[in-house]
Amino acid sequence: MQHLILGAGSAIAQALIKKGLEQGDFIVAVSRQADNRKELSDSNSLRWLQCDYTESSIDQICVVLRESGMAFDRITIFNGILHNEGMSPEKRLENASIDHLNAVMRINAFVPLLWVKALKPLLKGVRKRCIVTALSARVGSIGDNERGGWYAYRASKAALNMLMKTASLEYHREAKLVQFLLFHPGTTDTPLSKPFQKNINPEKLFTPDFVASQLMSIQDGLSPELPITFLDWQGKQVEW
Ligand SMILES: NC(=O)c1ccc[n+]([C@@H]2O[C@H](COP(=O)([O-])OP(=O)(O)OC[C@H]3O[C@@H](n4cnc5c(N)ncnc54)[C@H](OP(=O)(O)O)[C@@H]3O)[C@@H](O)[C@H]2O)c1
């Protein structure tokens, strides 16, 4: 199996890369971070590409991928932030700011769309099924929003879902073998969730390893009929 992993520095992505290599996959990993494959494996089955996620950098990576003639069975997009040094999720409207909204929207929703746009020429020619997965979140569900808060993150994941749904319909017309999955991993012990783990029941805080296994088996078992589906770590449908 050939797997393209975008945002490969993610803790969940790292676990997925390890598992993929163990089962004999060939993996292309793309990240802002420098090549750290030594920590993962010395295997020749991993190619590491660096990208700063500007539109031109994403386009350049896609040119390299096209020239390599690779045919991916899986493409998984991990890019997503909830907080950084200067920014934490808004508890109240008073905390909302244009800079925060712009930054989170760009990384969580627009960067994944730029990937799906730039990959289209490569994917239009595929002769085998390819599953494109984007890491979403249940808090991006409009129907499930009963607590409020986290304006930018919620809105960015809802926007991600809409952008992927719209792209999946276009792909369905032009590249029938490409199918989309929006995946909610559950609360997973990674740098993204670290500051928000206090009130989580330890049984509900998953390891990246567990989530990577769940994702792999959900991708393997995905029925090919639907252009897109929004599933959680148990394979259960999440309300849009
Ligand atoms: N952990 C959870 O509880 C949880 C719950 C629901 C959904 N998710 C989603 O799961 C995905 C992976 O998150 P994680 O938990 O593994 O967190 P993580 O280890 O903090 O990973 C962060 C991800 O975001 C990318 N990223 C960070 N800053 C960026 C920037 N300035 N521009 C573009 N990309 C940037 C990183 O890519 P690089 O490789 O380039 O660093 C990496 O893919 C995210 O989309 C997140 O929203 C996580």
Ligand as a Chemical Component Dictionary entry (heavy atoms), coordinates in Angstrom:
data_LIG
# 
_chem_comp.id                   LIG 
_chem_comp.type                 NON-POLYMER 
_chem_comp.pdbx_formal_charge   0 
_chem_comp.three_letter_code    LIG 
# 
loop_
_chem_comp_atom.comp_id 
_chem_comp_atom.atom_id 
_chem_comp_atom.alt_atom_id 
_chem_comp_atom.type_symbol 
_chem_comp_atom.charge 
_chem_comp_atom.model_Cartn_x 
_chem_comp_atom.model_Cartn_y 
_chem_comp_atom.model_Cartn_z 
_chem_comp_atom.pdbx_ordinal 
LIG N1  N1  N 0  -5.529 15.239 19.855 1  
LIG C1  C1  C 0  -6.853 15.311 19.899 2  
LIG O1  O1  O 0  -7.472 15.123 20.973 3  
LIG C2  C2  C 0  -7.646 15.590 18.661 4  
LIG C3  C3  C 0  -9.046 15.554 18.743 5  
LIG C4  C4  C 0  -9.804 15.830 17.597 6  
LIG C5  C5  C 0  -9.165 16.118 16.403 7  
LIG N2  N2  N 1  -7.792 16.163 16.353 8  
LIG C6  C6  C 0  -7.165 16.525 15.077 9  
LIG O2  O2  O 0  -6.127 15.616 14.758 10 
LIG C7  C7  C 0  -5.151 16.264 13.926 11 
LIG C8  C8  C 0  -3.750 15.925 14.409 12 
LIG O3  O3  O 0  -3.544 16.504 15.667 13 
LIG P1  P1  P 0  -2.644 15.898 16.843 14 
LIG O4  O4  O 0  -3.539 15.675 17.975 15 
LIG O5  O5  O -1 -1.805 14.788 16.327 16 
LIG O6  O6  O 0  -1.783 17.181 17.221 17 
LIG P2  P2  P 0  -0.274 17.605 16.979 18 
LIG O7  O7  O 0  0.671  16.512 17.310 19 
LIG O8  O8  O 0  -0.159 18.897 17.695 20 
LIG O9  O9  O 0  -0.223 17.847 15.375 21 
LIG C9  C9  C 0  -0.431 19.134 14.811 22 
LIG C10 C10 C 0  -0.625 19.035 13.311 23 
LIG O10 O10 O 0  -0.881 20.330 12.771 24 
LIG C11 C11 C 0  0.124  20.709 11.832 25 
LIG N3  N3  N 0  0.473  22.127 12.051 26 
LIG C12 C12 C 0  0.845  22.727 13.215 27 
LIG N4  N4  N 0  1.100  24.027 13.006 28 
LIG C13 C13 C 0  0.879  24.252 11.685 29 
LIG C14 C14 C 0  0.990  25.394 10.843 30 
LIG N5  N5  N 0  1.402  26.573 11.323 31 
LIG N6  N6  N 0  0.666  25.259 9.532  32 
LIG C15 C15 C 0  0.238  24.075 9.037  33 
LIG N7  N7  N 0  0.155  22.935 9.773  34 
LIG C16 C16 C 0  0.465  23.039 11.076 35 
LIG C17 C17 C 0  1.310  19.783 12.097 36 
LIG O11 O11 O 0  2.016  19.582 10.876 37 
LIG P3  P3  P 0  3.644  19.488 10.748 38 
LIG O12 O12 O 0  3.949  18.060 10.461 39 
LIG O13 O13 O 0  3.961  20.344 9.589  40 
LIG O14 O14 O 0  4.218  19.957 12.055 41 
LIG C18 C18 C 0  0.583  18.513 12.540 42 
LIG O15 O15 O 0  0.091  17.822 11.412 43 
LIG C19 C19 C 0  -5.506 17.763 13.956 44 
LIG O16 O16 O 0  -6.165 18.122 12.755 45 
LIG C20 C20 C 0  -6.464 17.880 15.122 46 
LIG O17 O17 O 0  -7.371 18.948 14.991 47 
LIG C21 C21 C 0  -7.023 15.909 17.447 48 
# 
loop_
_chem_comp_bond.comp_id 
_chem_comp_bond.atom_id_1 
_chem_comp_bond.atom_id_2 
_chem_comp_bond.value_order 
_chem_comp_bond.pdbx_ordinal 
LIG N1  C1  SING 1  
LIG C1  O1  DOUB 2  
LIG C1  C2  SING 3  
LIG C2  C3  SING 4  
LIG C2  C21 DOUB 5  
LIG C3  C4  DOUB 6  
LIG C4  C5  SING 7  
LIG C5  N2  DOUB 8  
LIG N2  C6  SING 9  
LIG N2  C21 SING 10 
LIG C6  O2  SING 11 
LIG C6  C20 SING 12 
LIG O2  C7  SING 13 
LIG C7  C8  SING 14 
LIG C7  C19 SING 15 
LIG C8  O3  SING 16 
LIG O3  P1  SING 17 
LIG P1  O4  DOUB 18 
LIG P1  O5  SING 19 
LIG P1  O6  SING 20 
LIG O6  P2  SING 21 
LIG P2  O7  DOUB 22 
LIG P2  O8  SING 23 
LIG P2  O9  SING 24 
LIG O9  C9  SING 25 
LIG C9  C10 SING 26 
LIG C10 O10 SING 27 
LIG C10 C18 SING 28 
LIG O10 C11 SING 29 
LIG C11 N3  SING 30 
LIG C11 C17 SING 31 
LIG N3  C12 SING 32 
LIG N3  C16 SING 33 
LIG C12 N4  DOUB 34 
LIG N4  C13 SING 35 
LIG C13 C14 SING 36 
LIG C13 C16 DOUB 37 
LIG C14 N5  SING 38 
LIG C14 N6  DOUB 39 
LIG N6  C15 SING 40 
LIG C15 N7  DOUB 41 
LIG N7  C16 SING 42 
LIG C17 O11 SING 43 
LIG C17 C18 SING 44 
LIG O11 P3  SING 45 
LIG P3  O12 DOUB 46 
LIG P3  O13 SING 47 
LIG P3  O14 SING 48 
LIG C18 O15 SING 49 
LIG C19 O16 SING 50 
LIG C19 C20 SING 51 
LIG C20 O17 SING 52 
# 
